[in-house]
């Protein structure tokens, strides 16, 4: 059996987020007998990670002690340095996302290269806007990413939504496209949900959960606006928003201004949010765009039906089992669907039961097999059938 050296290049595994969880799931489920795994973080964070196999971490480009580093800038200014410093006879280099990560990884020598696309790529379609200045900016971004794709053998898309956008926007690379859904580890999620947490959870039967970074694309303001309507019908409804980000103060001010301090609470970041999620009745996702939102799958594992905007992951989960509702980005529609699930007991019980079916569909049990087949298929094309 050929033992291959695989290097994962990621923005960060130790700063949290969906990319980190997805990448860790892949690493944990690859065959330990077939692969030597290496990881290069462009930025090192302080959050703990749970990798259940032997992995070699290279020195990060930016350590957690540095607020910013010229090292990354210098590498990108003189890409020959990347080629020299990271030449380690890798069989396959995997860029864990598009953009800067895919650019850096494209210069690392290896026999084969794979890039994962985890987020929405709709903005690369510069023809979607009539604003000439914005169009020129988006066109430059498209041309840069398009050029990067030429250096990769395969492009992995994590949802139907992202796959369709890729084939339409980057049509010349469509023969490289392969779909592998983001997956969760149900056993790990359930195990972690049993841990004790030192936090006061509001005592209500109508607890609503949202998890995500506090930034514009996650659109938590929509949830806050929807809650103004929800609490008129469901008096004891409380929304817990788990996450940190640049909009924390702005959102807190908005909650105060709308007299919702008893109904909407910003909890900040938790390394293990699952004990909190488990206590919820409903999960809500308000994002403007997503590649495939892992938080939706994780909520299903813990038995929470959901209301979500129509972003990557929501449709796939509902296609696997009817366990929630898709709303548009209008606060009235989002609120009405929240109220429908919270107040219709028969519907709620049905959706909660179906959560189990949905969680099985996106289990990591098949993830390692899919990624293994992808890696080996690239070498078999050259006659390597060992």
C-alpha positions in Angstrom: 0.0 0.0 0.0 1.3 3.4 -1.0 1.6 5.8 2.1 1.0 9.3 1.0 2.1 12.6 2.5 -0.9 15.1 2.6 -0.5 18.7 3.6 -3.6 20.7 4.6 -3.3 24.5 4.2 -5.9 26.4 6.2 -6.5 29.9 7.3 -6.6 28.5 10.9 -7.7 25.4 12.8 -7.3 27.1 16.1 -9.5 30.2 15.7 -12.7 28.3 15.4 -15.4 28.4 12.7 -16.9 26.1 10.1 -13.8 25.7 8.0 -11.8 24.5 11.1 -14.5 22.0 12.1 -14.9 20.7 8.6 -11.2 20.2 8.1 -10.8 18.5 11.4 -13.6 16.1 10.5 -11.8 15.2 7.3 -8.4 14.7 9.0 -10.0 12.6 11.8 -11.7 10.3 9.2 -8.8 9.7 6.8 -7.3 6.2 7.0 -4.4 6.4 9.5 -2.6 3.5 7.7 -2.6 5.3 4.3 -1.7 8.9 5.0 0.9 11.0 6.9 -1.0 14.2 7.7 0.6 17.7 7.9 -1.1 21.0 8.7 0.0 24.5 7.9 -2.1 27.3 9.5 -1.7 30.8 8.0 -2.8 32.1 11.4 -2.5 30.4 14.7 -5.2 31.0 17.3 -5.8 30.0 20.9 -8.9 27.8 20.6 -8.5 24.1 21.5 -9.0 21.5 18.8 -9.8 17.8 19.0 -7.8 15.8 16.5 -7.9 12.1 17.2 -4.9 11.0 15.0 -1.2 11.8 14.8 -0.7 15.1 12.9 2.4 17.1 12.2 1.7 20.9 12.6 4.1 23.1 10.7 5.1 26.5 12.3 2.2 28.9 11.5 2.9 31.9 9.3 1.3 34.2 11.9 1.4 33.1 15.5 -1.2 34.0 18.1 1.4 36.3 19.7 1.5 38.5 16.6 -1.3 41.0 15.8 0.0 41.1 12.3 3.0 39.7 10.5 5.0 40.9 7.5 6.0 37.2 7.0 2.8 36.4 5.1 3.1 39.6 3.0 6.7 38.8 2.1 5.8 35.2 1.1 3.1 36.5 -1.3 5.3 39.2 -2.6 8.0 36.7 -3.4 6.2 33.4 -4.0 9.5 31.6 -4.8 10.1 31.6 -1.0 6.9 29.5 -0.6 8.2 27.0 -3.1 11.6 26.8 -1.4 10.5 26.8 2.3 7.7 24.2 1.9 9.2 21.8 -0.5 8.8 18.5 1.4 7.8 16.0 -1.3 4.1 16.2 -0.5 2.0 13.8 -2.6 -1.1 16.1 -2.2 -1.6 19.6 -1.0 -5.2 20.5 0.1 -6.2 24.1 0.3 -9.0 24.3 2.8 -10.7 27.3 1.2 -10.6 29.7 -1.7 -9.0 33.2 -1.7 -5.8 33.7 0.2 -5.5 30.1 1.4 -5.8 28.7 -2.1 -3.3 31.3 -3.4 -0.7 30.4 -0.8 -1.2 26.6 -1.2 -0.9 26.9 -5.0 2.8 27.6 -4.7 3.7 24.6 -2.5 5.3 21.8 -4.5 3.2 18.6 -4.7 2.2 15.9 -7.1 -1.5 16.8 -6.9 -3.6 19.7 -5.5 -7.1 20.0 -4.2 -9.0 23.1 -3.2 -12.2 23.1 -1.0 -14.8 25.8 -1.6 -16.8 26.2 1.6 -18.5 29.6 1.2 -20.7 31.3 -1.3 -18.9 32.3 -4.5 -21.8 34.3 -6.0 -19.8 37.5 -5.8 -17.4 36.3 -8.4 -20.2 36.7 -10.9 -19.3 40.3 -11.7 -22.2 40.5 -14.2 -24.7 40.4 -11.4 -24.3 44.1 -10.7 -24.8 47.2 -12.9 -22.5 49.3 -10.8 -19.4 49.7 -13.0 -17.0 50.4 -10.1 -18.2 47.3 -8.2 -18.2 45.3 -11.4 -14.6 46.1 -12.1 -13.6 45.2 -8.6 -15.4 41.9 -8.7 -14.0 41.1 -12.2 -10.5 41.5 -10.8 -11.3 39.1 -7.9 -12.8 36.7 -10.4 -9.8 36.8 -12.7 -7.4 36.2 -9.8 -9.3 33.3 -8.4 -9.8 31.8 -11.9 -6.1 31.9 -12.5 -5.5 30.1 -9.1 -7.9 27.3 -10.1 -5.6 26.4 -13.0 -3.1 25.2 -10.4 -5.5 22.7 -8.9 -6.5 19.2 -10.1 -9.8 19.1 -8.2 -12.2 21.6 -6.8 -14.5 20.4 -4.0 -17.8 22.1 -3.5 -19.7 21.5 -0.2 -23.3 22.0 -1.3 -25.6 21.9 -4.4 -25.8 25.7 -4.1 -22.0 26.2 -4.3 -21.6 23.5 -6.9 -24.1 25.1 -9.3 -22.5 28.6 -8.8 -19.0 27.2 -9.5 -20.1 25.4 -12.7 -21.8 28.6 -14.0 -19.2 31.1 -13.0 -16.0 29.1 -13.5 -17.3 27.1 -16.4 -13.8 26.4 -17.8 -12.9 24.5 -14.6 -16.2 22.5 -14.4 -14.4 19.2 -15.2 -12.5 19.6 -11.9 -15.7 20.0 -9.8 -16.7 17.4 -7.3 -19.4 17.6 -4.6 -18.6 16.5 -1.1 -21.1 17.7 1.5 -19.8 19.1 4.8 -20.3 16.5 7.5 -20.6 16.3 11.2 -19.7 13.7 13.8 -23.0 12.9 15.5 -21.3 10.9 18.3 -18.9 13.7 19.1 -21.7 16.3 19.1 -23.9 14.3 21.4 -20.9 13.5 23.7 -19.9 17.1 24.0 -23.5 18.2 24.5 -23.4 16.2 27.8 -20.7 18.4 29.3 -21.6 20.8 32.1 -21.6 24.5 31.4 -21.3 27.4 33.8 -24.0 29.6 32.4 -27.5 30.5 33.4 -29.9 29.4 30.7 -33.3 31.2 30.7 -36.0 29.0 32.0 -38.4 28.9 29.1 -39.9 26.2 26.9 -39.4 28.4 23.9 -35.7 28.8 23.7 -34.3 29.7 20.3 -30.6 29.3 19.3 -28.4 30.9 16.7 -24.7 30.2 16.3 -22.4 32.2 14.1 -19.8 35.0 14.0 -21.2 38.4 14.6 -20.7 39.9 11.1 -22.8 41.3 8.3 -23.0 38.1 6.3 -24.5 36.2 9.3 -27.3 38.8 9.4 -28.3 38.4 13.1 -30.1 41.7 12.9 -32.8 39.9 10.9 -33.3 37.6 13.9 -33.5 40.5 16.3 -36.2 42.2 14.1 -38.1 38.9 13.8 -38.0 38.5 17.6 -40.0 41.8 18.0 -42.8 40.0 16.2 -42.4 36.6 17.7 -42.7 37.8 21.3 -46.1 39.3 20.6 -47.4 35.7 20.1 -44.9 33.7 22.1 -44.5 35.7 25.3 -41.7 33.6 26.8 -39.6 33.2 23.7 -35.9 33.9 24.2 -33.2 34.0 21.5 -29.6 33.1 22.5 -26.9 34.1 20.0 -23.7 32.2 20.4 -20.6 33.8 18.7 -18.2 36.7 18.8 -17.3 39.3 16.2 -17.0 42.9 15.3 -20.7 43.6 15.5 -21.1 42.6 19.1 -21.5 46.2 20.5 -23.7 47.3 17.6 -26.0 44.4 18.0 -26.2 44.8 21.8 -27.1 48.5 21.3 -29.8 47.4 18.8 -31.2 44.9 21.3 -31.3 47.6 24.0 -32.9 50.2 21.6 -35.7 47.7 20.8 -36.4 46.8 24.4 -35.5 43.1 23.8 -33.0 42.6 26.6 -35.2 40.0 28.2 -35.7 38.2 24.9 -32.4 38.4 23.0 -29.1 37.6 24.6 -25.6 37.7 23.1 -23.6 35.0 24.8 -20.2 35.3 23.1 -18.0 32.5 21.9 -17.9 29.0 23.4 -15.4 26.3 22.6 -18.2 23.8 23.2 -21.6 25.3 22.4 -23.5 22.0 22.2 -24.8 21.9 25.8 -26.4 25.2 25.1 -27.8 24.2 21.7 -29.2 21.0 23.2 -31.4 23.0 25.6 -33.0 24.9 22.7 -36.4 24.2 21.1 -35.7 25.8 17.7 -32.5 26.7 15.7 -32.5 29.8 13.5 -30.1 30.7 10.7 -30.3 34.1 9.2 -27.2 34.2 7.0 -27.2 36.1 3.7 -24.9 33.4 2.2 -23.3 30.1 3.3 -21.5 27.3 1.6 -22.9 24.6 3.8 -23.7 25.6 7.3 -22.4 23.0 9.7 -24.4 24.5 12.5 -27.7 23.4 10.9 -26.5 19.8 10.8 -25.3 20.0 14.3 -28.6 21.3 15.5 -30.4 18.4 13.8 -28.1 16.0 15.6 -29.3 17.5 18.9 -33.0 17.3 17.8 -33.7 21.0 17.0 -35.9 21.8 14.0 -34.9 25.0 12.2 -35.9 28.0 10.4 -33.3 29.2 7.9 -32.8 31.6 5.0 -32.3 29.9 1.7 -28.5 29.4 1.9 -26.2 26.5 1.2 -27.0 23.5 3.4 -30.6 24.3 4.2 -32.1 22.8 1.1 -29.9 19.7 1.2 -31.0 19.0 4.8 -34.6 19.5 4.0 -34.3 17.2 1.0 -32.9 14.5 3.2 -35.7 14.9 5.8 -38.4 17.5 6.4 -37.2 19.0 9.7 -37.6 22.7 9.3 -38.7 25.6 7.2 -37.0 28.0 4.8 -37.9 31.7 5.1 -37.0 34.7 3.0 -35.0 37.6 4.3 -38.1 39.6 5.3 -38.6 39.8 9.1 -42.3 39.1 8.9 -41.8 35.9 6.9 -39.0 34.7 9.2 -41.0 35.5 12.3 -44.1 33.8 11.1 -42.2 30.6 10.3 -40.6 30.7 13.8 -44.1 31.1 15.4 -45.5 28.3 13.3 -42.9 25.8 14.6 -43.0 27.1 18.2 -46.8 27.0 18.5 -47.9 24.0 16.3 -47.2 21.0 18.6 -48.0 18.4 16.0 -45.7 20.0 13.4 -42.9 20.4 16.0 -43.0 16.8 17.0 -42.8 15.7 13.4 -39.9 18.0 12.6 -38.0 16.9 15.7 -38.4 13.3 14.9 -37.2 13.9 11.4 -34.0 15.6 12.7 -32.6 12.2 13.4 -32.9 11.1 9.7 -31.3 14.4 8.5 -28.4 14.0 10.9 -27.6 10.5 9.6 -27.5 11.8 6.0 -24.6 14.1 6.7 -22.6 11.9 9.1 -18.8 11.8 8.9 -18.8 8.0 8.6 -18.7 8.3 4.8 -16.6 11.5 4.7 -13.2 9.7 5.0 -14.2 7.2 2.3 -15.2 10.0 -0.1 -12.0 12.0 0.4 -9.9 8.9 0.2 -11.5 8.0 -3.1 -10.9 11.5 -4.4 -7.2 11.5 -3.5 -6.6 8.0 -4.9 -8.5 8.7 -8.1 -6.0 11.4 -9.1 -3.1 9.0 -8.8 -4.9 6.2 -10.6 -5.1 8.3 -13.7 -1.4 7.9 -13.9 -1.6 4.2 -13.6 -0.9 3.9 -9.9 -3.2 1.1 -8.8 -1.3 -0.1 -5.7 
